[in-house]
Amino acid sequence: MENQKKFIEYLKNQQSLSLAKSKKMLDEQREDEAILEKIRANIFGIFIAMAKMPNQSPKFLKVKMDEIPTAWHESLEKALEYNDHEKEAQERIKIATMEEIKLKFASIAEEN
């Protein structure tokens, strides 16, 4: 249970950082970058919600971490195929954020 609390804390901190960066970028009129930070924050939010679901094991989260990005990889392939650079950037940020989350999840699990 302690690991789950640490993981949720990490997710919340990262989400807050991303939202703060997004706001700062909007203030600096860097709309495209702000959108990408907001997408990052949303990914952290999704995993906060899943980690807080009652009666879910760490295995459930691990499965979701592998399952959810499947659609993002498919969407990235299509974006590359059709030279949709905006969609490509969005899918890449989702995938990169997911990898970051997976690494942190694994490192917290290894602590015990």
MDTraj code that builds the backbone (N, CA, C; nanometers):
import mdtraj as md
import numpy as np

residues = "MET GLU ASN GLN LYS LYS PHE ILE GLU TYR LEU LYS ASN GLN GLN SER LEU SER LEU ALA LYS SER LYS LYS MET LEU ASP GLU GLN ARG GLU ASP GLU ALA ILE LEU GLU LYS ILE ARG ALA ASN ILE PHE GLY ILE PHE ILE ALA MET ALA LYS MET PRO ASN GLN SER PRO LYS PHE LEU LYS VAL LYS MET ASP GLU ILE PRO THR ALA TRP HIS GLU SER LEU GLU LYS ALA LEU GLU TYR ASN ASP HIS GLU LYS GLU ALA GLN GLU ARG ILE LYS ILE ALA THR MET GLU GLU ILE LYS LEU LYS PHE ALA SER ILE ALA GLU GLU ASN".split()
xyz = np.array([
    [0.0825, -0.1200, 0.0000],
    [0.0000, 0.0000, 0.0000],
    [0.0868, 0.1263, 0.0000],
    [0.1977, 0.1203, 0.0705],
    [0.2898, 0.2337, 0.0748],
    [0.3403, 0.2691, -0.0650],
    [0.3698, 0.1667, -0.1448],
    [0.4154, 0.1900, -0.2822],
    [0.3096, 0.2633, -0.3635],
    [0.1852, 0.2240, -0.3447],
    [0.0772, 0.2880, -0.4197],
    [0.0663, 0.4360, -0.3823],
    [0.0815, 0.4665, -0.2541],
    [0.0762, 0.6066, -0.2104],
    [0.1899, 0.6872, -0.2729],
    [0.3106, 0.6278, -0.2738],
    [0.4257, 0.6955, -0.3355],
    [0.4007, 0.7196, -0.4843],
    [0.3455, 0.6195, -0.5502],
    [0.3184, 0.6303, -0.6935],
    [0.2162, 0.7401, -0.7205],
    [0.1100, 0.7434, -0.6431],
    [0.0063, 0.8461, -0.6606],
    [0.0645, 0.9852, -0.6336],
    [0.1482, 0.9974, -0.5302],
    [0.2141, 1.1250, -0.5011],
    [0.2984, 1.1716, -0.6182],
    [0.3761, 1.0789, -0.6737],
    [0.4588, 1.1097, -0.7909],
    [0.3706, 1.1601, -0.9056],
    [0.2635, 1.0875, -0.9335],
    [0.1742, 1.1259, -1.0436],
    [0.1147, 1.2651, -1.0203],
    [0.0702, 1.2898, -0.8990],
    [0.0109, 1.4206, -0.8665],
    [0.1136, 1.5332, -0.8832],
    [0.2357, 1.5088, -0.8355],
    [0.3407, 1.6106, -0.8486],
    [0.3703, 1.6399, -0.9951],
    [0.3823, 1.5348, -1.0749],
    [0.4120, 1.5522, -1.2175],
    [0.2970, 1.6239, -1.2886],
    [0.1749, 1.5888, -1.2514],
    [0.0589, 1.6543, -1.3117],
    [0.0605, 1.8036, -1.2787],
    [0.0874, 1.8365, -1.1533],
    [0.0927, 1.9777, -1.1117],
    [0.2018, 2.0532, -1.1862],
    [0.3187, 1.9913, -1.1978],
    [0.4282, 2.0545, -1.2720],
    [0.3896, 2.0809, -1.4172],
    [0.3279, 1.9823, -1.4799],
    [0.2875, 1.9971, -1.6207],
    [0.1830, 2.1065, -1.6369],
    [0.0872, 2.1124, -1.5456],
    [-0.0154, 2.2165, -1.5541],
    [0.0455, 2.3553, -1.5337],
    [0.1416, 2.3660, -1.4408],
    [0.2089, 2.4942, -1.4176],
    [0.2894, 2.5360, -1.5408],
    [0.3597, 2.4392, -1.6010],
    [0.4362, 2.4689, -1.7232],
    [0.3429, 2.5127, -1.8349],
    [0.2312, 2.4437, -1.8472],
    [0.1341, 2.4770, -1.9516],
    [0.0833, 2.6205, -1.9344],
    [0.0502, 2.6563, -1.8118],
    [0.0012, 2.7923, -1.7847],
    [0.1082, 2.8961, -1.8189],
    [0.2325, 2.8687, -1.7782],
    [0.3428, 2.9612, -1.8068],
    [0.3613, 2.9767, -1.9581],
    [0.3544, 2.8662, -2.0298],
    [0.3702, 2.8702, -2.1756],
    [0.2571, 2.9493, -2.2411],
    [0.1360, 2.9334, -2.1892],
    [0.0237, 3.0119, -2.2421],
    [0.0473, 3.1606, -2.2178],
    [0.0958, 3.1934, -2.0981],
    [0.1265, 3.3335, -2.0664],
    [0.2320, 3.3902, -2.1611],
    [0.3226, 3.3030, -2.2052],
    [0.4301, 3.3441, -2.2969],
    [0.3883, 3.3289, -2.4435],
    [0.2605, 3.3008, -2.4664],
    [0.2027, 3.2826, -2.5996],
    [0.2702, 3.1688, -2.6778],
    [0.3020, 3.0623, -2.6052],
    [0.3588, 2.9418, -2.6665],
    [0.2509, 2.8334, -2.6631],
    [0.1447, 2.8559, -2.7419],
    [0.0246, 2.7735, -2.7359],
    [0.0499, 2.6263, -2.7678],
    [0.1281, 2.5995, -2.8716],
    [0.1520, 2.4604, -2.9114],
    [0.2205, 2.3816, -2.7998],
    [0.3212, 2.4418, -2.7389],
    [0.3921, 2.3759, -2.6294],
    [0.3007, 2.3600, -2.5076],
    [0.2163, 2.4583, -2.4843],
    [0.1230, 2.4530, -2.3716],
    [0.0264, 2.3358, -2.3883],
    [-0.0183, 2.3140, -2.5104],
    [-0.1092, 2.2025, -2.5384],
    [-0.0406, 2.0694, -2.5077],
    [0.0851, 2.0563, -2.5463],
    [0.1580, 1.9316, -2.5209],
    [0.1762, 1.9082, -2.3705],
    [0.2026, 2.0134, -2.2950],
    [0.2151, 1.9980, -2.1491],
    [0.0818, 1.9595, -2.0873],
    [-0.0260, 2.0123, -2.1427],
    [-0.1591, 1.9784, -2.0921],
    [-0.1896, 1.8304, -2.1209],
    [-0.1463, 1.7820, -2.2360],
    [-0.1632, 1.6405, -2.2695],
    [-0.0864, 1.5557, -2.1682],
    [0.0371, 1.5969, -2.1371],
    [0.1166, 1.5263, -2.0348],
    [0.0410, 1.5205, -1.9025],
    [-0.0131, 1.6337, -1.8617],
    [-0.0881, 1.6408, -1.7359],
    [-0.2073, 1.5455, -1.7393],
    [-0.2731, 1.5361, -1.8539],
    [-0.3884, 1.4466, -1.8669],
    [-0.3486, 1.2999, -1.8508],
    [-0.2333, 1.2626, -1.9039],
    [-0.1872, 1.1238, -1.8909],
    [-0.1623, 1.0928, -1.7432],
    [-0.0972, 1.1853, -1.6734],
    [-0.0767, 1.1644, -1.5301],
    [-0.2112, 1.1533, -1.4589],
    [-0.3078, 1.2343, -1.4989],
    [-0.4416, 1.2310, -1.4388],
    [-0.5115, 1.0976, -1.4588],
    [-0.4974, 1.0416, -1.5766],
    [-0.5574, 0.9103, -1.6053],
    [-0.5030, 0.8061, -1.5075],
    [-0.3719, 0.8090, -1.4862],
    [-0.3118, 0.7086, -1.3990],
    [-0.3365, 0.7371, -1.2511],
    [-0.3590, 0.8624, -1.2153],
    [-0.4008, 0.8927, -1.0781],
    [-0.5351, 0.8244, -1.0529],
    [-0.6270, 0.8433, -1.1465],
    [-0.7608, 0.7838, -1.1320],
    [-0.7532, 0.6316, -1.1235],
    [-0.6722, 0.5712, -1.2093],
    [-0.6616, 0.4249, -1.2078],
    [-0.5952, 0.3749, -1.0803],
    [-0.4919, 0.4450, -1.0338],
    [-0.4206, 0.4024, -0.9124],
    [-0.5095, 0.4143, -0.7886],
    [-0.6064, 0.5047, -0.7944],
    [-0.6963, 0.5250, -0.6803],
    [-0.8182, 0.4326, -0.6829],
    [-0.8349, 0.3577, -0.7917],
    [-0.9503, 0.2682, -0.8010],
    [-0.9424, 0.1641, -0.6889],
    [-1.0535, 0.1423, -0.6195],
    [-1.0500, 0.0450, -0.5095],
    [-1.0277, -0.0978, -0.5607],
    [-0.9597, -0.1749, -0.4804],
    [-0.9369, -0.3180, -0.5062],
    [-0.8604, -0.3484, -0.6340],
    [-0.7748, -0.2577, -0.6772],
    [-0.6922, -0.2839, -0.7957],
    [-0.5505, -0.3160, -0.7515],
    [-0.4955, -0.4162, -0.8117],
    [-0.3595, -0.4578, -0.7766],
    [-0.2578, -0.3818, -0.8621],
    [-0.1322, -0.3835, -0.8208],
    [-0.0273, -0.3239, -0.9047],
    [-0.0222, -0.3899, -1.0428],
    [-0.0595, -0.5165, -1.0488],
    [-0.0600, -0.5866, -1.1780],
    [-0.1595, -0.5208, -1.2740],
    [-0.2739, -0.4778, -1.2225],
    [-0.3740, -0.4085, -1.3044],
    [-0.3127, -0.2849, -1.3704],
    [-0.2400, -0.2056, -1.2900],
    [-0.1764, -0.0850, -1.3441],
    [-0.0730, -0.1199, -1.4497],
    [0.0053, -0.2220, -1.4224],
    [0.1091, -0.2629, -1.5164],
    [0.0474, -0.3054, -1.6500],
    [-0.0618, -0.3794, -1.6448],
    [-0.1316, -0.4219, -1.7673],
    [-0.1810, -0.2995, -1.8436],
    [-0.2396, -0.2053, -1.7720],
    [-0.2916, -0.0835, -1.8361],
    [-0.1790, -0.0012, -1.8993],
    [-0.0623, -0.0009, -1.8346],
    [0.0513, 0.0739, -1.8883],
    [0.0990, 0.0161, -2.0212],
    [0.0759, -0.1112, -2.0416],
    [0.1117, -0.1735, -2.1686],
    [-0.0025, -0.1636, -2.2697],
    [-0.1244, -0.1710, -2.2193],
    [-0.2438, -0.1743, -2.3039],
    [-0.2762, -0.0377, -2.3652],
    [-0.2819, 0.0642, -2.2821],
    [-0.3278, 0.1972, -2.3247],
    [-0.2447, 0.2556, -2.4394],
    [-0.1118, 0.2490, -2.4345],
    [-0.0331, 0.3116, -2.5417],
    [-0.0443, 0.2442, -2.6787],
    [-0.1061, 0.1282, -2.6856],
    [-0.1195, 0.0591, -2.8146],
    [-0.1865, 0.1496, -2.9172],
    [-0.2953, 0.2122, -2.8784],
    [-0.3679, 0.3017, -2.9706],
    [-0.2826, 0.4236, -3.0065],
    [-0.2010, 0.4698, -2.9121],
    [-0.1151, 0.5858, -2.9391],
    [-0.0091, 0.5515, -3.0432],
    [0.0443, 0.4316, -3.0341],
    [0.1446, 0.3889, -3.1331],
    [0.0811, 0.3783, -3.2723],
    [-0.0397, 0.3263, -3.2782],
    [-0.1108, 0.3161, -3.4066],
    [-0.1386, 0.4554, -3.4628],
    [-0.1818, 0.5452, -3.3774],
    [-0.2108, 0.6821, -3.4192],
    [-0.0830, 0.7525, -3.4657],
    [0.0282, 0.7261, -3.3988],
    [0.1567, 0.7837, -3.4389],
    [0.1954, 0.7361, -3.5787],
    [0.1781, 0.6083, -3.6041],
    [0.2092, 0.5538, -3.7375],
    [0.1282, 0.6253, -3.8456],
    [-0.0007, 0.6449, -3.8190],
    [-0.0869, 0.7133, -3.9169],
    [-0.0449, 0.8591, -3.9342],
    [-0.0105, 0.9229, -3.8245],
    [0.0334, 1.0632, -3.8315],
    [0.1592, 1.0745, -3.9169],
    [0.2517, 0.9817, -3.8991],
    [0.3739, 0.9820, -3.9794],
    [0.3419, 0.9561, -4.1262],
    [0.2522, 0.8630, -4.1496],
    [0.2135, 0.8279, -4.2861],
    [0.1516, 0.9471, -4.3592],
    [0.0717, 1.0263, -4.2868],
    [0.0009, 1.1386, -4.3497],
    [0.0674, 1.2739, -4.3229],
    [0.1904, 1.2723, -4.2702],
    [0.2644, 1.3952, -4.2404],
    [0.1854, 1.4919, -4.1533],
    [0.1144, 1.4376, -4.0562],
    [0.0382, 1.5197, -3.9616],
    [0.1293, 1.5469, -3.8416],
    [0.2038, 1.6546, -3.8495],
    [0.3058, 1.6838, -3.7492],
    [0.2471, 1.7176, -3.6123],
    [0.1320, 1.7804, -3.6121],
    [0.0672, 1.8140, -3.4849],
    [0.0271, 1.6864, -3.4107],
    [-0.0379, 1.5957, -3.4820],
    [-0.0796, 1.4687, -3.4219],
    [0.0428, 1.3859, -3.3815],
    [0.1452, 1.3895, -3.4644],
    [0.2694, 1.3170, -3.4333],
    [0.3267, 1.3648, -3.2997],
    [0.3334, 1.4954, -3.2811],
    [0.3879, 1.5517, -3.1570],
    [0.3023, 1.5104, -3.0364],
    [0.1707, 1.5118, -3.0546],
    [0.0814, 1.4734, -2.9455],
    [0.1004, 1.3260, -2.9069],
    [0.1083, 1.2395, -3.0059],
    [0.1250, 1.0968, -2.9771],
    [0.2624, 1.0691, -2.9161],
    [0.3638, 1.1384, -2.9635],
    [0.4985, 1.1193, -2.9072],
    [0.5039, 1.1617, -2.7605],
    [0.4352, 1.2702, -2.7250],
    [0.4365, 1.3154, -2.5856],
    [0.3613, 1.2161, -2.4975],
    [0.2536, 1.1597, -2.5486],
    [0.1797, 1.0588, -2.4718],
    [0.2676, 0.9363, -2.4464],
    [0.3330, 0.8899, -2.5509],
    [0.4177, 0.7705, -2.5407],
    [0.5354, 0.7965, -2.4466],
    [0.5985, 0.9114, -2.4591],
    [0.7123, 0.9457, -2.3728],
    [0.6685, 0.9571, -2.2269],
    [0.5529, 1.0163, -2.2043],
    [0.5011, 1.0296, -2.0683],
    [0.4722, 0.8925, -2.0090],
    [0.4169, 0.8053, -2.0906],
    [0.3863, 0.6701, -2.0448],
    [0.5139, 0.5961, -2.0056],
    [0.6201, 0.6128, -2.0843],
    [0.7482, 0.5484, -2.0532],
    [0.8033, 0.6015, -1.9208],
    [0.7886, 0.7298, -1.8996],
    [0.8323, 0.7930, -1.7748],
    [0.7563, 0.7329, -1.6554],
    [0.6256, 0.7188, -1.6717],
    [0.5411, 0.6620, -1.5665],
    [0.5812, 0.5171, -1.5385],
    [0.6020, 0.4406, -1.6440],
    [0.6419, 0.2993, -1.6273],
    [0.7730, 0.2869, -1.5502],
    [0.8706, 0.3708, -1.5845],
    [1.0004, 0.3669, -1.5162],
    [0.9852, 0.3995, -1.3676],
    [0.9064, 0.5008, -1.3364],
    [0.8866, 0.5385, -1.1963],
    [0.8125, 0.4280, -1.1212],
    [0.7132, 0.3694, -1.1837],
    [0.6359, 0.2601, -1.1236],
    [0.7297, 0.1440, -1.0895],
    [0.8164, 0.1088, -1.1831],
    [0.9115, 0.0000, -1.1625],
    [1.0102, 0.0341, -1.0520],
    [1.0578, 0.1578, -1.0487],
    [1.1570, 0.1957, -0.9471],
    [1.0941, 0.1957, -0.8084],
    [0.9696, 0.2370, -0.7962],
    [0.9008, 0.2337, -0.6661],
    [0.8804, 0.0881, -0.6228],
    [0.8423, 0.0029, -0.7162],
    [0.8216, -0.1392, -0.6850],
    [0.9507, -0.2054, -0.6372],
    [1.0638, -0.1630, -0.6933],
    [1.1945, -0.2207, -0.6579],
    [1.2434, -0.1748, -0.5210],
    [1.1884, -0.0652, -0.4699],
    [1.2337, -0.0119, -0.3412],
    [1.2102, -0.1091, -0.2272],
    [1.1125, -0.1976, -0.2407],
    [1.0812, -0.2911, -0.1317],
    [1.1321, -0.4281, -0.1582],
])
top = md.Topology()
chain = top.add_chain()
for i, resn in enumerate(residues, 1):
    res = top.add_residue(resn, chain, resSeq=i)
    for name in ("N", "CA", "C"):
        top.add_atom(name, md.element.get_by_symbol(name[0]), res)
traj = md.Trajectory(xyz[None], top)
